Amino acid sequence: MIGEMRNSELFDTGFRKIQYEIKSQLASRGLYGAVADAPVNDDPSPTDAVNIEVAVKGRVAGRSFERRQIEGCYLRVSGEVLTGIISLAEELSA
């Protein structure tokens, strides 16, 4: 039970940091948008992956991240996730 709580805490913290990083990347390009998330599958069990969609000025772009990637961002967004966020922001600013 404690392990589940810790995993949820890591996931929640990592996910908030990812959302903040997306908004930061957009703001640095003079863009502001809405960030939405949805589970990749309809299974009510703990999410294995999350689709993140960002809407800016009528354009929508999205990326999918696995649970382990999100949990790995609980201290700082880096690696594949940061690369995905940067490409998402570039796609929306083009």
C-alpha positions in Angstrom: 0.0 0.0 0.0 2.8 2.4 0.9 4.5 1.5 -2.4 1.4 2.4 -4.3 1.1 5.7 -2.6 4.7 6.5 -3.4 4.2 5.6 -7.0 1.2 7.8 -7.2 3.0 10.6 -5.6 5.9 10.3 -8.0 3.5 10.2 -11.0 1.5 13.2 -9.8 4.6 15.3 -9.1 6.2 14.3 -12.4 3.0 15.1 -14.3 2.7 18.5 -12.7 6.3 19.3 -13.6 5.7 18.2 -17.2 2.6 20.5 -17.5 4.6 23.4 -16.1 7.5 22.6 -18.6 5.0 22.6 -21.5 3.6 26.0 -20.4 7.1 27.3 -19.9 8.3 26.2 -23.4 5.2 27.8 -25.0 5.6 31.0 -23.1 9.2 31.3 -24.2 7.8 31.3 -27.8 5.1 33.9 -26.9 2.4 31.3 -27.0 -0.2 30.4 -24.4 -2.5 27.3 -24.6 -4.5 24.7 -22.8 -2.9 21.5 -21.7 -5.2 18.4 -21.5 -4.5 14.8 -20.6 -6.3 11.5 -21.2 -5.3 7.9 -20.5 -4.1 6.0 -23.5 -6.5 3.1 -22.8 -9.9 2.9 -21.2 -8.9 0.5 -18.5 -9.6 1.8 -15.0 -6.4 0.3 -13.7 -3.4 2.6 -13.0 -2.4 4.3 -16.2 0.5 2.9 -18.2 0.7 5.9 -20.4 -0.9 9.3 -20.8 -1.6 11.3 -23.9 -1.0 15.1 -23.5 -2.6 17.4 -25.9 -1.9 21.1 -26.2 -4.2 23.6 -28.0 -2.8 26.9 -29.1 -4.6 29.3 -31.4 -6.8 26.6 -32.9 -3.8 24.2 -33.5 -3.6 21.0 -31.5 -0.5 18.8 -30.9 0.0 15.9 -28.7 2.5 13.5 -27.2 2.2 10.2 -25.3 4.4 9.4 -22.3 4.7 6.2 -20.4 4.2 6.0 -16.7 7.9 5.3 -16.0 8.9 8.4 -18.0 6.4 10.6 -16.1 7.5 9.2 -12.7 11.1 9.9 -13.8 10.3 13.6 -14.0 9.5 14.0 -10.3 12.6 16.0 -9.7 13.2 17.6 -13.1 11.9 17.2 -16.6 14.7 15.8 -18.8 15.7 13.2 -21.4 13.1 11.9 -23.8 10.2 13.8 -22.1 12.0 17.1 -22.4 12.8 16.4 -26.1 9.2 15.5 -26.7 8.0 18.7 -25.1 10.4 20.9 -27.0 9.3 19.3 -30.3 5.7 19.8 -29.3 6.3 23.5 -28.7 8.2 23.8 -32.0 5.3 22.1 -33.8 2.8 24.6 -32.4 5.0 27.6 -33.0 5.7 26.8 -36.7 
